[in-house]
Amino acid sequence: MNAPWDTLKILADPTRLRLLALLLHEELSVAEIQEVLDMAQSRVSSQLSLLRQAGFVVDRRDGKRAYYSLRPGLDPRQLTLLRTAAETVADQPESADDRANLDRILTRRRRQSEEYFNLVAGRLGKNYCPGRSWEAIGHLALRLVPGIIVADLGAGEGLLSQLLARRAAQVWCIDNSPRMIEVGTELARKNALENLRYVLGDIETVPLGEHTVDLAILSQALHHAEHPQRAVDEAFRILKPGGQLIVLDLKAHDFEKAHELYADRWLGFKESALHGFLKKAGFTQVEVSTVARETEAPRFETLLAAGFKPAK
């Protein structure tokens, strides 16, 4: 840890303090930070470099994009100083502008994803979607048990849930796109699936109670989450003791256009990252493996991760 004097020197600079105050709330890309602070990229990058060297922030690459966040495990004394300093200047005009700009950017993130899925609602099963292959879905289906309560998180139209509902006791489809909910509800009605319910909600704040489902599924949904760990934590919360989570998602790739073409928030995940999400949430018997490889460019690969909530 830096000496307290060094920490105070870091926080004494207005630009660095404003930047750290933003990262207290959200991981941001360099471009997003630049937009919030209305500063040149060179200035933002130089301050981020200094903060990284000082141990306050860490960066990660997502294709060509660089994202910054507070360093996990930041010393409690440093974190206390940072929060106190940020609160001290919270009523300043610059801080108010920063918060407003941050809210605008986060709202834009959510709307971009929602607009994409509203646009493709009703056509998702007919058009190409990265990582969605019958081979991968077949691997998932092999793990299913009839007569259980299922939550399909980030379900979209719920094409998988339409199949599950024919044998499961109850299937809940959770999605944050109003249009997807409308399309899915109509499909359930047409197919007379009374045990299939569509509910508008976010996979990071699932509108289901604790210990209510036997199986939770995140099928090609986690790479759309703002905070994947929160989504996995929510799956853990709603599962009954002994319940299982199954995740199908893209393996880490460098196809940058996925951000625009498919409203992807993350360019897939490494096997170690998926494993870490489940372990941190509390799942046991965690397994992660590659279950599908596409032959055509950009040759997406699909991971299957599974874990159990400990029985009481």
N, C-alpha and C positions, 0 to 999 in steps of 0.2 A: 504493500500500500504506500502511496505517496505520503510525505510528511504533511501534517495539517496545514502548514503554511503554503505548501504547493497546491493543495486542494483549494484553499482560499484564493490563491492567485488565479487559478483556472476559472473559478466562479466569478471573479471580479470583472471579467471582460463581458460586456453586455451581449455581444454576438454569441459567444460561447454559452452564456447562461440561457439565452433565448433558444438556442439550438437544443441544449440539454433538456429544457423544459418541454419541448416538443416530444423528445424521445422518451420522456417519462410517461407519455400517453400512448405512443404508437411507433412501431418500426416504420421508417420512411426511406424512400429512395433519395438519391442525391438530387434528382430533378424535382421531386416533391418538396424537399427542404428548400431548395432554391426558390420555388414558387411561393411557399409560405412566407419566407423571409424577404422575398423580393430583392435578392442579392445575386451577384454574378457567380457563376459556377466555380470560378477559380478561388473566390473568397470562401465560399462554403466548403470546398474541398480541402483547402488549407487548414481551416478550423477543425474539420473532421479528422484530418490526419493528426493534428496536435492532440485532439481528445483521445484518439485511438492509442497514440504513443503513451499518453498519460494513464491509460487503463480505464477510461470512463466508458468507452463505446467499443463495439465490435462491428465488423461488417461481414456481409455474406454476398456471394454472387448468385444471381439468378439470370442465366444467359449473359447478356451484355449489361444488365442492370446491377447496380450496387445498392444494397440496402443496409441501413445503419440502425442499431438499437443499443440501449444501455447494456453494458456487460453483465451477463448473468452472474449472480454471486458478488455483486459490487459490495464492498465493505459497508456494513450498516452505518458507520459514522460518516462515510462519504455520502451515502444515500440520504441520510438525515440532513446534512449540510446542503445538499442539492435541493431537496424538497423545501427546506426553509428559505433558501435564497429565491427559489421560484415563486413561493407564496408571497414573499416580501415585495416582489415587483409585479404581482399578478394584476394590480389595478392600474398599471401604467398603460398608456395608449398602445404602445408597441406590443405588449403582451396580449391585450384584447384583440388587436388585429391578427396576431399569430393564431390565437384560438379560433377566431372566425375563419381564417384561411384553412386551418387544419380541418375544421368541421366540413368545410366545402369540399376539400379533397377527398375525405373519407366518404362523404355522401356521393361524390362522383364515382368512386370505386364501386360502391354498392349498386348505383344506378346502371353502370356499364354492364355489370353482371346480370342484373334484373332485365335490362333491355334486351340483352342477347337471348336469354331464355324465354322471355315473352315473345320474341320474334320467331323462335324456332318451335314454340309450343304447337303440337299437332303434327310436326314434321320430324321430330327428333329421332324416331325409330326408322325413318326412311332415308335420312341424310347421313353422311359420314360424320362420325364423332370419334376423336382419338381415344384409343384404349377400350372402346366398346366393341367387343367381338364375342361371338357365340362361344368361342373356345374359352375365353376368360369367364364368361357367365356360367358356362358348364362346370368349371372348377368350383365356382361359388355354390352352384345348385347341389353339388355332391355333398356339401356339408349341411344341407337343410334337413330339419326334422319336422314332420307334419304335426298338426294339432297344437301349435305354439302361438304365442303373441309376438309379432314382428314389428319392428320400426325400421322403415326404409328412409334414411336421413339424406336429404338432398335428392329426393326421388325423381324430380322432373315429372314426366308424365306417368312414371311408375310402371314401366313396361315389365320390369322384373316382378314387381308386387302384384301385377295382374295375374301372373302365373302362380305366385306363392299363395294368393288369396283362395285359390281353388282347393287348397288342402289345409292351410293354416287356420287357427281359430279366429285370429284377428290380425289385420295388417294396417299399420298407420303409415301414411306417406306424408313426410314433412318436406316442404319446399318453400322458398321465399319468393317465388314468382307467382303472382295472382293468376296469370294466364295459364301457367302449368297446372295450378290447382283446378281451374275451371275445366280444362281439357281432361285431366285425369278423373275428375268427378263424373264427367259425362261418360267416359269410357267404362267406369265402374257401374254406372246406371245401365248402360247398354248391355253390359255383360252380366247383369243381375248379381253383382258381387256385393252383397249387403255387409259383409265383414271387412270391406276395404274402404277406409276413410282417408280423405285428403285434408290436411290441415296446413294453413299458412303459418310459416314460422321459420326461424333461422336455425341452422344446425349447431350454432354456438350457444343458443338459448332455446333448447328444444321444449315445445309446449306440451310436455308429458310429465307425469309425476315420477318420483323416485321409485325404483324397484317395481316397474310396471310391465316390462317386456322381457321375453326370453332370448330374443335374438335382435341385435342391432346391426344394420348394414349401412356402410358408406361406400356406395358403388360409383366410382368416378365423380365423387363429390368433394373430396378433401382438398383437391388442388384448386377449388373455387373458394375455399374458406379464407377469411382474413387471418384467422389464428387457428391453424390446424390442431394444435394441442387442446384448445378449448373445445373443439368439436369432439375430439376423442374423450375428453373429460366428461362431456355431456352424455356421450354414449354409455360411459361407465356409470354415470348417475342413474340413468333410467333403467339399466339392466337389473334384473333380479339377481340375488346371489346365485352363482353357478351359471349365469347367463353368458352368452358368447357375443363377441363383436367380430365381424368380418369386414375387411376393407379391401376393395379393389381400386387401385389407382395407378397412374402412370409412373413409370420409373423415370428418374431424373434424366432430362434431355436438354438439347440446346436449340429446339425449334422455336425461335423468338416469335414468329407470327401467331403462335397459339394464344398469346396475350390478346391480340386483336380479333383473330378468327373465331375463337371459342370462349372468349372472356375468361381465360385461365388466369388465376392469381399467382399460381406457382407453376414452374416448369417441372412438374413431377417431383418425386422424392427419392432419395437414396434408400436402400434397404435398411441401413442403420438408422436413418431418420424415422421411418415408420416404426421400426422396432422400439426406438426411444420414446415415441409418442405413447405407445401402448403401455410400456413399462412404467413411464412416469405417471400415467393415469391410474395405475394400480392393477393392470391386467397380469395374469400369470399364464404359463404355458404359451408364451408368445412365439409365433412362427411367422416368418416372412420369406416368400419365394417368388421367383419370376414364373408366371404361368402362361404368358403369351408374348410372341414377338411378331410384329407385322413385317411383311416382306417388302412392302413398297415404302418409298421415302415419305416422311422422315423416319420410318422404321420405329414407331413407338413400341415400347415394351410395357407390359402390365404386371404389376406386383399384386400378390394376394397376401394380406396380413390377417392373422387371427389370434385371438386371445380370450381368456375366460376371466370373469369376475369371480374372485374367491368366494366359495360357499361359506356361510356362517357356521 
